[in-house]
Amino acid sequence: MRDSTRHALERAAELTRNNRLVDAMAIAEPVIIAADEFESAEIRQWLREHADDFTKEG
């Protein structure tokens, strides 16, 4: 996964924890849509491994 994609996902997680879901989606959605099939698989794996990042208190 590209560093920029990982950074976007990490930022989206941070924003989600801070009750800023719309902002989180605005950051994450474009990188998810732009991902090719290989990066998409890596994104899915990252999301499975980091689901708690979106919900834990910050």
N, C-alpha and C positions, 0 to 999 in steps of 0.2 A: 504494500500500500504506500502511496506517496505520502511524504511528510505533510504536505498541505492538506491532504484528506484526513489524516489522523488528527491534525491540529483542529480542523473544522469539527470533527466528531467530539473531540475533547471540549471544545468551546461550547458546542451544543449541549453537552452533558452539564457543563457548568451553568449555562443559562437556564436549563430545565430545572436544576436544583434550586435556582433562584426565582422560580415561578414565572419565567419568561419564555414560555413554550413557543409563542409566535416568532420571537427572535431566534430561538434555537432552530426552528424549522427553516427559517430564512437562510441560515448558515449551512445547515446540513443537507437540505434538499438538493441544491444545485450540484454538490459534489457526488451525491448518491446517484443522481440522474446521469451525470457525465461519466461515471465509472464504466469501464469495459467489463466483460464477463469475469475476468480474473480478479480485478480489483473489487467487483461486487461481492465475490465470494469472500474476499478478505474482509470487507466491510461487515458482512453478515457474521463472520466469525468474531470480529472485534466486538460487535454489538452484543453477541451472546456472552462473551467473556467480560464485558464491561457494563452489563445492564444495571448493576448497582450504582455505577457512576452517575446515572440519571436520577436516582432516587435517594441516595444517602444525603444526610445533612452535611453541609459544607464547610 
